[in-house]
Amino acid sequence: MTDFDSIIHASAATALIGDPAAFGRVADDGTVYVRTPSGEKAVGSYPGKTPEEALTYFVRKFEMLAAEIALLAARIKSGALVPSDAYASVKKLREQVKELNAVGDLEALSASVEQIEPLIEGHLEAYEAKKAAETAAKNARREQILVEKEKIVAEAESLALSESWKSTGDRLKVLLDEWKSAPRLDKKADADLWKRFSSSRNKFDKRRRTHFAALEAVQSVVSDAKKAIITEAESLATSTEWVPTAKRFKTLMDTWKASGRGKPSDDAKMWARFKAAQDTFFTAKNADLEKRDVTMAANLEKREELIVQIEALLPITNLDTAKKALREYMNTWTKIGMTHRDKRATLDARVHVVETAIKEAEAGNWRKTDPAAKARAAEVVKQLSESIENYEKIAAKSTAAGNAKKAAEASESAAARKVWLAEAEKSLAEFN
């Protein structure tokens, strides 16, 4: 007999007292009978087996059903079975006992089934209390899980608009791991919370991808702009056109600053190249200026000596002599070479005073000898003289005619033009 059979027989013994085999016999033809209160009943046969084996077979069928009855009773007592399921099981066992072809105390077996329903009713209150406790514990656990998942979702939603790309991305990964390790809720609640959590993650991921895509595009433009700046800077590094090249380097520096930021690693490398080109040029420029400082200091002394001679031309006594001397002095002035710009500006201003005086004297002289100007002045004198003569004739005629008003107006016009004539004659006299 197997361990399972031992369990069955032990259960049957606790359910029904007595030897089941005492309720059966085997006829000479091998038919097995069971004794019941209403008489014997044939339950079957077991061909090819001894009477003892045939009887044992039908006894075991009785014991197996008895074990089921005992097991059902034990499950009801433990509260492991739902009352509705227990009643259904009783109904099923009742049918099985009624149709059972086995050897044993069938009447006691049937009675044991009928004793189960009161057992169910006796343990119903305990079952319901246990069920209520389980439900309360389950609900409390669900609330706890719900709070934990709500907390995860709320934090994810608060991070959806964050621009701390690295730290927020790492935190969302941690929250995802926490979500995966958290127990499940009911399907709808889990689905609703997951939808919110996933939506927040997707929103952040989309914004992060958009940000870095835009950043990459901008960095590409910045990189191209800086490469062009570097190419020009390197081409200017050996230039000896100090002033325009220095101005161009300043413009390139302003353009560099305005171009924006690229990738830090690339920016550092490109800046090193740009600065190297810039340093090469300005180092050469400064070295050249140091050499030229000595020359420019000597040139300053020459100009300071020469400016004294140039200023000595004033006041002008002979225009032609002054013009000739100034030309010679200016030829020498130009050949002297470079002087520091701040000192040169003051000296040039002093030269300009002399040049202006000579030009004004030359212009005045030209005005006095210009034939066309003289002819225009003579024409003005002529026209004014004729106009005066005409107004005087009108005044005389008007007086003779007795028109005193018209005579007075003509006399006033003649008098005014005589004043103008005096000025015109004075100007004409200057040409003579």
MINUTOR-435341 format. One record per residue (C-alpha): residue number from 1; x, z, y. Coordinates in nm, 3 decimals. Layout:
NODE,NUM,X,Z,Y;
...
//
This chain:
NODE,1,0.000,0.000,0.000;
NODE,2,0.140,-0.097,0.341;
NODE,3,0.173,0.134,0.642;
NODE,4,-0.122,-0.046,0.794;
NODE,5,-0.328,0.031,0.480;
NODE,6,-0.227,0.396,0.501;
NODE,7,-0.349,0.412,0.856;
NODE,8,-0.678,0.253,0.758;
NODE,9,-0.731,0.496,0.466;
NODE,10,-0.643,0.796,0.682;
NODE,11,-0.890,0.683,0.944;
NODE,12,-1.155,0.626,0.682;
NODE,13,-1.100,0.975,0.540;
NODE,14,-1.158,1.129,0.880;
NODE,15,-1.474,0.926,0.928;
NODE,16,-1.632,0.971,0.581;
NODE,17,-1.574,1.255,0.334;
NODE,18,-1.555,1.177,-0.037;
NODE,19,-1.423,0.909,-0.273;
NODE,20,-1.582,0.568,-0.201;
NODE,21,-1.507,0.451,-0.556;
NODE,22,-1.751,0.713,-0.692;
NODE,23,-2.029,0.501,-0.544;
NODE,24,-1.947,0.193,-0.752;
NODE,25,-1.908,0.056,-1.106;
NODE,26,-1.800,-0.267,-1.275;
NODE,27,-2.027,-0.423,-1.536;
NODE,28,-1.901,-0.585,-1.852;
NODE,29,-1.945,-0.931,-1.697;
NODE,30,-1.715,-0.831,-1.404;
NODE,31,-1.994,-0.780,-1.149;
NODE,32,-1.928,-0.491,-0.912;
NODE,33,-2.222,-0.268,-0.814;
NODE,34,-2.264,-0.004,-0.542;
NODE,35,-2.505,0.288,-0.564;
NODE,36,-2.745,0.336,-0.273;
NODE,37,-3.042,0.568,-0.217;
NODE,38,-3.271,0.278,-0.310;
NODE,39,-3.077,0.195,-0.629;
NODE,40,-2.778,-0.013,-0.734;
NODE,41,-2.686,-0.334,-0.553;
NODE,42,-2.451,-0.605,-0.672;
NODE,43,-2.178,-0.663,-0.413;
NODE,44,-1.977,-0.939,-0.589;
NODE,45,-1.704,-0.995,-0.842;
NODE,46,-1.328,-1.051,-0.850;
NODE,47,-1.256,-1.310,-1.124;
NODE,48,-0.923,-1.288,-1.301;
NODE,49,-0.873,-0.921,-1.216;
NODE,50,-0.918,-0.600,-1.414;
NODE,51,-1.227,-0.386,-1.346;
NODE,52,-1.006,-0.131,-1.164;
NODE,53,-0.861,-0.402,-0.935;
NODE,54,-1.206,-0.548,-0.868;
NODE,55,-1.345,-0.204,-0.779;
NODE,56,-1.045,-0.131,-0.556;
NODE,57,-1.094,-0.460,-0.370;
NODE,58,-1.453,-0.373,-0.274;
NODE,59,-1.357,-0.013,-0.191;
NODE,60,-1.093,-0.143,0.052;
NODE,61,-1.359,-0.352,0.228;
NODE,62,-1.559,-0.032,0.274;
NODE,63,-1.254,0.158,0.399;
NODE,64,-1.157,-0.116,0.646;
NODE,65,-1.498,-0.107,0.810;
NODE,66,-1.490,0.275,0.810;
NODE,67,-1.152,0.254,0.984;
NODE,68,-1.299,0.029,1.251;
NODE,69,-1.576,0.282,1.308;
NODE,70,-1.324,0.565,1.336;
NODE,71,-1.104,0.363,1.571;
NODE,72,-1.399,0.280,1.796;
NODE,73,-1.492,0.650,1.811;
NODE,74,-1.132,0.743,1.900;
NODE,75,-1.118,0.480,2.178;
NODE,76,-1.446,0.608,2.323;
NODE,77,-1.319,0.968,2.321;
NODE,78,-0.997,0.861,2.499;
NODE,79,-1.194,0.682,2.768;
NODE,80,-1.007,0.358,2.698;
NODE,81,-1.322,0.156,2.641;
NODE,82,-1.575,0.042,2.895;
NODE,83,-1.922,0.179,2.801;
NODE,84,-2.077,-0.167,2.800;
NODE,85,-1.808,-0.287,2.560;
NODE,86,-1.857,0.025,2.347;
NODE,87,-2.232,-0.040,2.313;
NODE,88,-2.160,-0.402,2.220;
NODE,89,-1.910,-0.285,1.957;
NODE,90,-2.166,-0.041,1.811;
NODE,91,-2.419,-0.321,1.785;
NODE,92,-2.165,-0.541,1.610;
NODE,93,-2.065,-0.264,1.365;
NODE,94,-2.431,-0.194,1.293;
NODE,95,-2.474,-0.559,1.184;
NODE,96,-2.154,-0.547,0.980;
NODE,97,-2.266,-0.232,0.794;
NODE,98,-2.605,-0.388,0.726;
NODE,99,-2.448,-0.700,0.575;
NODE,100,-2.152,-0.523,0.410;
NODE,101,-2.080,-0.600,0.043;
NODE,102,-1.849,-0.313,-0.042;
NODE,103,-1.824,0.003,-0.253;
NODE,104,-1.863,0.340,-0.082;
NODE,105,-2.119,0.568,0.076;
NODE,106,-2.303,0.296,0.267;
NODE,107,-2.568,0.540,0.390;
NODE,108,-2.303,0.772,0.538;
NODE,109,-2.123,0.470,0.685;
NODE,110,-2.443,0.357,0.855;
NODE,111,-2.507,0.712,0.980;
NODE,112,-2.153,0.730,1.126;
NODE,113,-2.225,0.417,1.332;
NODE,114,-2.543,0.572,1.468;
NODE,115,-2.347,0.881,1.575;
NODE,116,-2.128,0.674,1.809;
NODE,117,-2.393,0.602,2.074;
NODE,118,-2.441,0.973,2.160;
NODE,119,-2.060,0.992,2.174;
NODE,120,-2.059,0.715,2.433;
NODE,121,-2.318,0.899,2.641;
NODE,122,-2.119,1.222,2.613;
NODE,123,-1.803,1.061,2.744;
NODE,124,-1.973,0.839,3.003;
NODE,125,-1.928,1.091,3.286;
NODE,126,-1.562,1.141,3.197;
NODE,127,-1.515,0.766,3.179;
NODE,128,-1.677,0.713,3.516;
NODE,129,-1.466,0.990,3.670;
NODE,130,-1.153,0.836,3.523;
NODE,131,-1.262,0.493,3.639;
NODE,132,-1.331,0.626,3.988;
NODE,133,-0.990,0.792,3.997;
NODE,134,-0.826,0.471,3.880;
NODE,135,-1.020,0.272,4.138;
NODE,136,-0.925,0.517,4.415;
NODE,137,-0.560,0.503,4.310;
NODE,138,-0.579,0.126,4.292;
NODE,139,-0.740,0.106,4.635;
NODE,140,-0.481,0.345,4.782;
NODE,141,-0.203,0.138,4.629;
NODE,142,-0.364,-0.179,4.761;
NODE,143,-0.385,-0.030,5.110;
NODE,144,-0.021,0.069,5.089;
NODE,145,0.080,-0.280,4.975;
NODE,146,-0.143,-0.432,5.244;
NODE,147,0.026,-0.221,5.514;
NODE,148,0.370,-0.321,5.386;
NODE,149,0.284,-0.691,5.381;
NODE,150,0.107,-0.672,5.718;
NODE,151,0.425,-0.518,5.858;
NODE,152,0.632,-0.805,5.716;
NODE,153,0.391,-1.064,5.857;
NODE,154,0.371,-0.894,6.199;
NODE,155,0.749,-0.890,6.232;
NODE,156,0.770,-1.257,6.127;
NODE,157,0.510,-1.348,6.388;
NODE,158,0.704,-1.157,6.656;
NODE,159,1.015,-1.361,6.569;
NODE,160,0.846,-1.703,6.571;
NODE,161,0.940,-1.771,6.936;
NODE,162,1.285,-1.611,6.922;
NODE,163,1.587,-1.810,7.040;
NODE,164,1.841,-1.585,6.866;
NODE,165,1.879,-1.853,6.604;
NODE,166,2.141,-1.691,6.377;
NODE,167,2.020,-1.330,6.372;
NODE,168,1.651,-1.428,6.354;
NODE,169,1.715,-1.675,6.071;
NODE,170,1.897,-1.404,5.875;
NODE,171,1.617,-1.154,5.940;
NODE,172,1.348,-1.396,5.821;
NODE,173,1.543,-1.443,5.497;
NODE,174,1.541,-1.065,5.445;
NODE,175,1.167,-1.054,5.517;
NODE,176,1.110,-1.334,5.262;
NODE,177,1.298,-1.134,4.998;
NODE,178,1.088,-0.828,5.083;
NODE,179,0.772,-1.038,5.049;
NODE,180,0.880,-1.168,4.707;
NODE,181,0.959,-0.818,4.579;
NODE,182,0.634,-0.668,4.712;
NODE,183,0.347,-0.632,4.456;
NODE,184,0.061,-0.880,4.469;
NODE,185,-0.274,-0.821,4.632;
NODE,186,-0.592,-1.006,4.541;
NODE,187,-0.561,-1.382,4.561;
NODE,188,-0.744,-1.430,4.894;
NODE,189,-0.569,-1.145,5.077;
NODE,190,-0.229,-1.262,4.954;
NODE,191,-0.308,-1.622,5.048;
NODE,192,-0.420,-1.528,5.401;
NODE,193,-0.114,-1.312,5.467;
NODE,194,0.121,-1.570,5.317;
NODE,195,-0.033,-1.838,5.538;
NODE,196,0.045,-1.632,5.849;
NODE,197,0.394,-1.543,5.725;
NODE,198,0.475,-1.901,5.625;
NODE,199,0.336,-2.036,5.953;
NODE,200,0.564,-1.807,6.153;
NODE,201,0.869,-1.907,5.948;
NODE,202,0.783,-2.276,5.981;
NODE,203,0.730,-2.243,6.357;
NODE,204,1.071,-2.078,6.400;
NODE,205,1.243,-2.327,6.167;
NODE,206,1.088,-2.623,6.350;
NODE,207,1.195,-2.486,6.689;
NODE,208,1.544,-2.415,6.556;
NODE,209,1.579,-2.767,6.413;
NODE,210,1.451,-2.916,6.738;
NODE,211,1.692,-2.700,6.940;
NODE,212,1.997,-2.794,6.737;
NODE,213,1.897,-3.161,6.721;
NODE,214,1.866,-3.166,7.101;
NODE,215,2.188,-2.966,7.133;
NODE,216,2.368,-3.209,6.906;
NODE,217,2.242,-3.504,7.111;
NODE,218,2.350,-3.336,7.436;
NODE,219,2.685,-3.242,7.286;
NODE,220,2.737,-3.602,7.179;
NODE,221,2.670,-3.722,7.536;
NODE,222,2.898,-3.448,7.674;
NODE,223,3.170,-3.541,7.426;
NODE,224,3.155,-3.910,7.523;
NODE,225,3.166,-3.823,7.894;
NODE,226,3.467,-3.595,7.849;
NODE,227,3.651,-3.849,7.636;
NODE,228,3.612,-4.102,7.919;
NODE,229,3.742,-3.841,8.169;
NODE,230,4.042,-3.767,7.945;
NODE,231,4.123,-4.137,7.904;
NODE,232,4.133,-4.184,8.282;
NODE,233,4.324,-3.859,8.337;
NODE,234,4.591,-3.959,8.087;
NODE,235,4.624,-4.299,8.254;
NODE,236,4.680,-4.124,8.590;
NODE,237,4.928,-3.866,8.460;
NODE,238,5.234,-4.077,8.555;
NODE,239,5.098,-4.208,8.886;
NODE,240,5.313,-4.163,9.198;
NODE,241,5.027,-4.237,9.436;
NODE,242,5.010,-3.870,9.519;
NODE,243,4.723,-3.847,9.766;
NODE,244,4.463,-4.083,9.611;
NODE,245,4.551,-3.970,9.259;
NODE,246,4.520,-3.602,9.355;
NODE,247,4.178,-3.677,9.504;
NODE,248,4.080,-3.862,9.188;
NODE,249,4.189,-3.568,8.972;
NODE,250,3.970,-3.340,9.185;
NODE,251,3.675,-3.575,9.129;
NODE,252,3.749,-3.581,8.754;
NODE,253,3.753,-3.200,8.750;
NODE,254,3.415,-3.185,8.927;
NODE,255,3.278,-3.442,8.681;
NODE,256,3.416,-3.236,8.390;
NODE,257,3.241,-2.921,8.514;
NODE,258,2.915,-3.108,8.570;
NODE,259,2.921,-3.273,8.227;
NODE,260,2.813,-2.951,8.053;
NODE,261,2.925,-2.781,7.732;
NODE,262,2.999,-2.953,7.404;
NODE,263,3.092,-2.802,7.069;
NODE,264,3.327,-2.509,7.139;
NODE,265,3.598,-2.635,6.901;
NODE,266,3.585,-2.990,7.041;
NODE,267,3.566,-2.863,7.400;
NODE,268,3.882,-2.658,7.356;
NODE,269,4.078,-2.953,7.219;
NODE,270,3.956,-3.195,7.486;
NODE,271,4.024,-2.945,7.765;
NODE,272,4.381,-2.904,7.639;
NODE,273,4.433,-3.282,7.664;
NODE,274,4.275,-3.306,8.010;
NODE,275,4.476,-3.011,8.145;
NODE,276,4.800,-3.152,7.999;
NODE,277,4.744,-3.481,8.184;
NODE,278,4.656,-3.296,8.505;
NODE,279,4.960,-3.067,8.480;
NODE,280,5.190,-3.362,8.418;
NODE,281,5.076,-3.532,8.739;
NODE,282,5.077,-3.224,8.963;
NODE,283,5.414,-3.104,8.833;
NODE,284,5.566,-3.441,8.926;
NODE,285,5.380,-3.441,9.260;
NODE,286,5.504,-3.093,9.354;
NODE,287,5.861,-3.179,9.257;
NODE,288,5.844,-3.490,9.475;
NODE,289,5.698,-3.295,9.769;
NODE,290,5.980,-3.041,9.749;
NODE,291,6.230,-3.324,9.788;
NODE,292,6.030,-3.474,10.073;
NODE,293,6.002,-3.144,10.262;
NODE,294,6.368,-3.170,10.364;
NODE,295,6.322,-3.530,10.482;
NODE,296,6.000,-3.453,10.668;
NODE,297,6.164,-3.161,10.849;
NODE,298,6.437,-3.396,10.974;
NODE,299,6.175,-3.656,11.073;
NODE,300,5.990,-3.389,11.271;
NODE,301,6.300,-3.319,11.478;
NODE,302,6.341,-3.693,11.552;
NODE,303,5.977,-3.724,11.661;
NODE,304,5.998,-3.415,11.879;
NODE,305,6.298,-3.568,12.058;
NODE,306,6.128,-3.907,12.092;
NODE,307,5.798,-3.769,12.225;
NODE,308,5.982,-3.627,12.524;
NODE,309,6.105,-3.978,12.614;
NODE,310,5.759,-4.128,12.563;
NODE,311,5.590,-3.870,12.787;
NODE,312,5.854,-3.941,13.054;
NODE,313,5.689,-4.282,13.112;
NODE,314,5.415,-4.102,13.309;
NODE,315,5.326,-4.136,13.586;
NODE,316,5.350,-4.515,13.568;
NODE,317,5.552,-4.673,13.850;
NODE,318,5.599,-5.016,13.695;
NODE,319,5.338,-5.126,13.439;
NODE,320,5.546,-5.400,13.276;
NODE,321,5.850,-5.172,13.241;
NODE,322,5.635,-4.892,13.098;
NODE,323,5.469,-5.126,12.845;
NODE,324,5.802,-5.261,12.725;
NODE,325,5.952,-4.915,12.689;
NODE,326,5.647,-4.787,12.498;
NODE,327,5.668,-5.076,12.250;
NODE,328,6.033,-4.994,12.177;
NODE,329,5.962,-4.626,12.145;
NODE,330,5.666,-4.691,11.906;
NODE,331,5.879,-4.917,11.684;
NODE,332,6.126,-4.632,11.652;
NODE,333,5.837,-4.384,11.602;
NODE,334,5.695,-4.585,11.312;
NODE,335,6.033,-4.623,11.138;
NODE,336,6.107,-4.250,11.141;
NODE,337,5.903,-4.191,10.824;
NODE,338,5.672,-3.916,10.705;
NODE,339,5.623,-3.586,10.881;
NODE,340,5.403,-3.294,10.775;
NODE,341,5.046,-3.392,10.852;
NODE,342,4.957,-3.086,11.063;
NODE,343,5.267,-3.131,11.284;
NODE,344,5.226,-3.508,11.298;
NODE,345,4.867,-3.483,11.428;
NODE,346,4.976,-3.285,11.735;
NODE,347,5.257,-3.531,11.815;
NODE,348,5.030,-3.833,11.766;
NODE,349,4.781,-3.682,12.011;
NODE,350,5.055,-3.656,12.273;
NODE,351,5.154,-4.019,12.214;
NODE,352,4.791,-4.121,12.243;
NODE,353,4.775,-3.972,12.595;
NODE,354,5.058,-4.203,12.709;
NODE,355,4.909,-4.507,12.533;
NODE,356,4.572,-4.445,12.695;
NODE,357,4.723,-4.414,13.042;
NODE,358,4.908,-4.747,13.006;
NODE,359,4.597,-4.921,12.868;
NODE,360,4.386,-4.796,13.158;
NODE,361,4.647,-4.911,13.407;
NODE,362,4.660,-5.249,13.238;
NODE,363,4.282,-5.277,13.243;
NODE,364,4.269,-5.189,13.613;
NODE,365,4.532,-5.445,13.694;
NODE,366,4.342,-5.707,13.496;
NODE,367,4.025,-5.636,13.681;
NODE,368,4.203,-5.701,14.016;
NODE,369,4.354,-6.035,13.909;
NODE,370,4.075,-6.179,13.698;
NODE,371,3.966,-6.516,13.859;
NODE,372,3.625,-6.506,13.701;
NODE,373,3.562,-6.154,13.825;
NODE,374,3.679,-6.256,14.173;
NODE,375,3.444,-6.556,14.171;
NODE,376,3.154,-6.333,14.065;
NODE,377,3.234,-6.089,14.349;
NODE,378,3.249,-6.375,14.603;
NODE,379,2.916,-6.509,14.476;
NODE,380,2.757,-6.169,14.527;
NODE,381,2.888,-6.155,14.887;
NODE,382,2.754,-6.505,14.953;
NODE,383,2.409,-6.429,14.807;
NODE,384,2.377,-6.107,15.006;
NODE,385,2.485,-6.278,15.330;
NODE,386,2.229,-6.553,15.280;
NODE,387,1.960,-6.301,15.195;
NODE,388,2.033,-6.099,15.515;
NODE,389,2.022,-6.412,15.728;
NODE,390,1.689,-6.511,15.573;
NODE,391,1.530,-6.166,15.629;
NODE,392,1.651,-6.166,15.993;
NODE,393,1.484,-6.505,16.051;
NODE,394,1.160,-6.373,15.901;
NODE,395,1.177,-6.065,16.126;
NODE,396,1.230,-6.281,16.438;
NODE,397,0.939,-6.514,16.352;
NODE,398,0.708,-6.222,16.270;
NODE,399,0.794,-6.055,16.602;
NODE,400,0.725,-6.375,16.790;
NODE,401,0.396,-6.409,16.608;
NODE,402,0.302,-6.050,16.689;
NODE,403,0.311,-5.933,16.324;
NODE,404,0.499,-5.609,16.379;
NODE,405,0.444,-5.478,16.023;
NODE,406,0.593,-5.784,15.854;
NODE,407,0.877,-5.788,16.109;
NODE,408,0.956,-5.422,16.028;
NODE,409,0.955,-5.484,15.650;
NODE,410,1.188,-5.784,15.689;
NODE,411,1.423,-5.582,15.913;
NODE,412,1.433,-5.296,15.659;
NODE,413,1.516,-5.540,15.376;
NODE,414,1.793,-5.694,15.587;
NODE,415,1.936,-5.350,15.670;
NODE,416,1.941,-5.246,15.302;
NODE,417,2.124,-5.560,15.200;
NODE,418,2.380,-5.508,15.473;
NODE,419,2.476,-5.181,15.303;
NODE,420,2.509,-5.364,14.969;
NODE,421,2.708,-5.641,15.141;
NODE,422,2.960,-5.389,15.272;
NODE,423,3.023,-5.260,14.918;
NODE,424,3.046,-5.615,14.779;
NODE,425,3.296,-5.720,15.047;
NODE,426,3.501,-5.409,14.970;
NODE,427,3.515,-5.506,14.598;
NODE,428,3.607,-5.864,14.689;
NODE,429,3.884,-5.740,14.914;
NODE,430,4.046,-5.563,14.614;
NODE,431,4.105,-5.900,14.449;
NODE,432,4.291,-6.019,14.758;
//
